[in-house]
Amino acid sequence: MHSPTRLAIMGALRHVQQINFADLQELLELSTSELSRQLGILEKEDLVDIAKFRERRHAVTRVRLSPFGRARFQEYLEQLRKVVGSEIG
């Protein structure tokens, strides 16, 4: 989750119930292969759920934070807030 790209994905997913792959790709300005690769990493860690289905003869992929992923990302953000909020000495 620490890579900037994966953080951007998690941050984008945090604000939606689910999103189409194409919309997420456009939002983050990532290539298809890069987004697929990063989502694969997040899916392996059970941080995102990916659903593929057909809608009006077109393949559609939807992505969402898993319940575990949502909780883990919230914990991660809380840890970042502590680090950023602490004095640098």
NUDO-659861 format. One line per field, with one value per residue: x, y, z of N, C-alpha, C, CB in turn. Coordinates in steps of 0.05 Angstrom, whole numbers, plus 32768, in hexadecimal, padded with zeros to 4 digits. Atoms other than C-alpha are relative to their C-alpha. Glycine has a CB too. Example, Ala and Ser with C-alpha at 12.3 -4.5 7.8 and 13.67 -1.06 7.14 Angstrom:
REM residues 2
n_c1 <- [8012/7FF0]
n_c2 <- [7FE8/7FE8]
n_c3 <- [8000/7FFF]
ca_c1 <- [80F6/8111]
ca_c2 <- [7FA6/7FEB]
ca_c3 <- [809C/808F]
c_c1 <- [8012/7FF1]
c_c2 <- [8018/8016]
c_c3 <- [8000/800E]
cb_c1 <- [7FEC/8009]
cb_c2 <- [8001/8009]
cb_c3 <- [8019/7FE3]
This chain:
REM residues 89
n_c1 <- [8011/7FEF/7FF8/8011/8016/8014/800D/8013/8017/800F/800D/8017/8014/800B/8015/8016/8009/7FF2/7FFB/7FF8/7FE3/7FFA/8002/7FE9/7FE8/8001/7FFC/7FE4/7FEF/7FEE/8004/800F/7FEE/7FF6/8016/8005/7FEA/8002/8018/7FF9/7FF2/8013/8013/7FF2/7FFF/801C/8007/8015/8010/8003/8015/8001/801A/8009/8016/8007/7FED/7FE5/7FF4/7FFE/7FF1/8005/7FED/8008/7FF0/800D/8003/7FE6/7FF0/8009/7FF7/7FE3/7FF9/8006/7FEB/7FE8/8003/7FFD/7FE3/7FF3/8007/7FEF/7FE4/8000/8006/7FEC/7FEA/7FE7/7FEC]
n_c2 <- [7FE8/7FE8/7FF3/7FE9/8008/800F/7FEC/7FF1/8012/8003/7FE6/7FFC/8013/7FF9/7FED/800B/801C/800F/7FEF/800F/8000/7FEB/7FE7/7FFF/7FFC/7FE5/7FF0/8001/7FFD/8017/8012/8018/8014/7FF7/8001/801D/800B/7FF5/800C/801C/7FFF/7FF9/8016/8016/7FF9/7FFF/7FE4/7FF8/8014/7FFA/800F/7FFF/800A/7FF5/7FEC/7FF9/800C/7FF6/8009/7FEA/8007/7FEC/8003/7FF3/8008/8015/7FF6/8001/7FEB/7FE6/7FFE/7FFE/7FE6/7FED/8003/7FF5/7FE3/7FF8/8002/7FE9/7FE7/8000/7FFA/7FE4/7FEE/8000/7FED/800A/7FF4]
n_c3 <- [8000/7FFC/8019/8006/8011/7FF1/7FEE/8010/8005/7FE7/7FFA/8013/7FF9/7FE6/8003/8010/7FFA/8014/8018/8018/8005/8013/7FF2/7FED/8012/8009/7FE8/7FF7/8017/8001/8017/7FFA/7FF4/7FE5/7FED/7FFC/7FEF/7FE5/7FF5/7FFA/7FE6/7FEB/7FFE/7FF2/7FE3/7FF8/7FFA/8013/800D/801D/800C/801D/800A/801A/7FFE/801C/8012/7FFB/7FE8/7FED/7FE8/7FEA/7FEA/7FE7/7FE9/7FF0/7FE5/7FF4/800C/7FF5/7FE5/8001/800A/7FEA/7FED/800D/8000/7FE4/7FFA/800E/7FF1/7FE9/8008/800A/7FEA/7FEC/8004/800C/7FEF]
ca_c1 <- [8000/803C/8049/802F/8005/7FE4/7FD8/7FB6/7F8A/7F77/7F69/7F3C/7F17/7F0D/7EDC/7EAF/7E87/7EA5/7EC0/7EC8/7F10/7F0E/7EF7/7F2D/7F61/7F4B/7F49/7F8F/7FAB/7FCA/7FD4/7FA8/7FE3/7FFC/7FB8/7FAC/7FF0/7FE5/7F9E/7FB9/7FE8/7FB1/7F82/7FB6/7FB9/7F6D/7F6A/7F3D/7F06/7F03/7EC4/7EC1/7E7F/7E5B/7E2F/7E0B/7E3C/7E79/7EA9/7EA8/7ED9/7EC5/7EF4/7EE5/7F0A/7EFD/7EE4/7F29/7F4A/7F1F/7F31/7F7B/7F7D/7F5C/7F90/7FC7/7FAC/7FA9/7FF2/8006/7FE1/8009/804B/803A/8020/805C/8095/80D3/810E]
ca_c2 <- [8000/802E/803C/8080/805E/802D/8066/808D/8051/8046/8090/8092/8054/806F/80A2/8074/8034/8018/8032/8018/8006/8037/8070/8061/805E/80A1/80C0/80AA/80B2/806C/803C/7FFE/7FD1/7FFB/8000/7FB5/7FA5/7FD2/7FB8/7F71/7F81/7FA0/7F66/7F33/7F58/7F56/7FA2/7FA8/7F7F/7F7A/7F63/7F53/7F4B/7F5A/7F97/7FA0/7F74/7F98/7F7E/7FAA/7FA8/7FCA/7FD6/7FE6/7FE6/7FA6/7FAE/7F98/7FC9/8003/7FF4/7FEB/802C/8052/8036/804A/8091/8096/8080/80B4/80EA/80D7/80DA/811C/813A/8128/8159/814F/8159]
ca_c3 <- [8000/8009/7FBF/7FA7/7F72/7FA2/7FD4/7F9C/7F8B/7FD4/7FDD/7FA0/7FB5/7FFB/7FE1/7FB8/7FC2/7F82/7F40/7EFA/7EE7/7EAD/7ED9/7F0D/7ED5/7EBB/7F00/7F11/7ECB/7ECB/7E91/7E8F/7E9E/7ED9/7EF9/7EEF/7F0E/7F4A/7F55/7F52/7F8B/7FB4/7FA5/7FBC/7FFF/8003/8003/7FC5/7FA6/7F5A/7F37/7EED/7EC8/7E87/7E80/7E3D/7E18/7E35/7E68/7EA6/7EE0/7F22/7F5B/7FA4/7FE6/800B/8052/806A/803A/8052/809A/808A/8062/809B/80CB/809A/8095/80E1/80E6/80B1/80D8/8116/80F1/80CE/810E/8138/8142/8118/8145]
c_c1 <- [8011/8008/7FED/7FE8/7FEB/7FF2/7FEB/7FE7/7FEF/7FF2/7FE8/7FE9/7FF2/7FE7/7FE8/7FF9/800F/8004/8008/801E/8007/7FFF/8017/801A/8001/8006/801D/8015/8016/7FFA/7FF0/8011/8009/7FEA/7FF9/8015/7FFD/7FE7/8004/800E/7FED/7FEC/800D/8001/7FE4/7FF7/7FEA/7FF1/7FFC/7FEA/7FFF/7FE6/7FFA/7FE9/7FFB/8016/801D/800A/8005/800F/7FFA/8013/7FF5/8014/7FF1/7FFC/801B/8012/7FF8/800A/801F/8009/7FFB/8016/801A/7FFF/8004/801E/800F/7FFA/8012/801C/8002/7FFC/8015/8016/8018/8016/801B]
c_c2 <- [8019/800E/8017/7FF8/7FF1/8012/8010/7FEF/7FFE/801A/8005/7FEE/8006/8011/7FF6/7FE4/7FED/8012/7FED/8003/8018/801C/8005/8006/801D/8014/8002/8003/7FEB/7FF0/7FE8/7FEC/8008/7FFE/7FE2/7FF4/8009/7FF4/7FE2/7FFD/8005/7FE9/7FE8/8005/8003/801D/800A/7FE7/8008/7FED/8004/7FF4/800D/8013/8009/7FF8/800A/7FF5/8019/7FF5/8016/7FF9/800E/7FF8/7FE9/800B/8000/8017/801C/8004/8004/801C/8016/7FFF/800D/801E/800B/8000/8017/801A/8003/8008/801D/8014/8001/8014/7FF2/800E/7FFA]
c_c3 <- [8000/7FE6/7FFA/7FEF/8010/8015/7FF1/7FFB/8019/8007/7FEF/8008/801B/7FFE/7FF0/800A/7FEE/7FE8/7FEA/7FFC/7FEE/800D/8013/7FF0/7FF7/8017/8008/7FEA/7FFF/7FE6/800A/800E/801C/8014/8006/8013/801D/800E/8007/801A/8017/8004/800F/801E/800C/8007/7FED/7FF6/7FE3/7FF6/7FE2/7FF7/7FE5/8004/7FE3/7FEC/8003/801A/8012/8019/8015/8017/8019/8016/800D/801C/8010/7FF6/800A/801C/8001/7FF6/8015/8015/7FF5/8001/801D/8008/7FF2/800F/8019/7FF9/7FF7/8017/8016/7FFA/7FF4/800F/7FF8]
cb_c1 <- [7FED/8019/8001/8010/800A/800E/8015/800D/800A/8014/8014/8009/800C/8015/800A/8008/7FE2/7FF1/8017/7FF1/8008/7FED/7FE5/8003/7FFE/7FE5/7FEF/8005/800D/7FFD/801B/7FF4/8018/800B/7FE7/8000/801B/7FFE/7FE8/8010/8017/7FF1/7FF6/801D/8010/7FFB/8019/800C/7FE4/801B/7FE4/8018/7FE9/7FF9/8007/7FFB/7FF8/8000/801C/7FE4/801E/7FE2/801B/7FE3/8004/8012/7FEC/800E/7FFD/7FE0/7FF9/800D/7FF1/7FE4/8006/8002/7FE5/7FF0/800B/7FF5/7FE2/8000/8008/7FEB/7FE7/800D/8007/8001/7FFC]
cb_c2 <- [8000/7FF8/7FEC/8015/7FEE/7FE9/8012/8009/7FE4/7FF8/8016/7FFB/7FE4/800E/8019/7FFF/7FFD/7FE6/8014/8009/7FE6/7FFF/8002/7FE6/7FED/8007/7FF6/7FE5/801C/7FEF/7FF7/7FF4/7FFB/801C/800E/7FF1/8009/801E/8002/7FF4/8015/801A/7FF7/7FFE/801A/7FEF/8012/800F/7FFC/7FFC/8007/7FF2/8005/7FEA/8018/801E/8005/801F/7FF1/800B/7FFD/7FFF/800C/7FF8/8018/7FE6/7FEE/7FE5/8000/8001/7FE7/7FEB/8006/7FF9/7FE2/7FF6/8008/7FEE/7FE5/8001/8000/7FE5/7FED/8004/7FF7/7FE4/800E/8006/7FF9]
cb_c3 <- [8018/800E/7FE8/7FF2/7FE9/800F/800C/7FE6/7FF7/8017/7FFD/7FE3/8001/8010/7FF4/7FE2/7FFD/7FF8/8006/7FE7/7FF3/7FE8/800F/8010/7FE8/7FF3/8017/800E/8000/8019/7FF4/7FE7/7FEE/7FFE/7FF5/7FE5/7FF5/8000/7FED/7FEA/7FFF/7FF9/7FE5/7FF6/8003/8018/7FFD/7FE8/800E/7FF1/800D/7FF2/8014/7FEC/8013/7FFE/7FE4/8001/7FFB/8008/7FFB/8009/7FF8/8008/8014/8001/800F/7FFA/7FE1/7FFF/8010/7FEE/7FE6/800C/8006/7FE3/7FF5/8013/7FF7/7FE3/8008/800E/7FE8/7FEB/800D/8004/801A/7FE1/801B]
